[in-house]
Amino acid sequence: MSNQIVLDTPVMTIDKFAEKAGVTPASVRSMVVELQIPTKKMGKRRFINIAKLTHDCLNEPDQNTSREEE
């Protein structure tokens, strides 16, 4: 059985991603610098690569790395 995910856009600004994720833009920038979130440079601007992030999340081994779950 396969799952289908529909993305409204393959990339998103840092500010919009932060808003949707419920974190500050500074937190997102920090995650970008630490290579925790994939990005795509388009012209002079850098965007969060939602398509790659979704792919990575779906294909990542099931790991309980959340501190809340420990």
N, C-alpha and C positions, 0 to 999 in steps of 0.2 A: 504494500500500500504506500502511495506517495502522498506527501503533503504539498499543498500549494500555498505560497505566500505571495501576496501582491503588495509591491512597494509603490507608493505614490511618487517617489523620486529616489534615484539611486544615490544622491548626495544631499547634504544638508549643511547649512551654516553652523558654526560653533554655537552661536547664540540660540538658534532654533533647537539644536540638539540638546543644549543645556536645559532649555525650557521644557522640552518634552520628557527629558530624563529626570527632571526635578532636582538638578544640581546647578551650581553656579558656572558661568562661562569660564571663570578662573580654574575651577576644578577640571573642566573639560580640557582646557589648554594644557594643564598639568598632565592629564592622561595622554594627550597627544604627544607631548614631549617625551614621556616615558614609554611611548610606542604601545600603549594599551588599547588605543583606538586607531583604526586605520583611517588615513586621509587620502585625498586626491587633490593635487594642485591643478588649478584651471586658471590659466593666465597668471595674474599676480596673487590670486586668492587661494586659500586652502580650505577645503570642505571636508566634513566627516563623510567617509565612504560607507554609507548605510548598507549598500548591497554586500560589500565584503564583510562588514561587521555582522550582518544577519547570517551570511554563509558560515563564517567562523563560529558563531554561537551555535548554529544548528549542527555543525560537524565536530564540535569540541567534545572530547570524552566527558562523560558525566563525572564531575568532580565536585565534592562539597568543600569549596574553598572559602565560603562566606563565613566571616567571624560570627555572624548571628546564629549560624547553625551549629557552631562548635560548642 
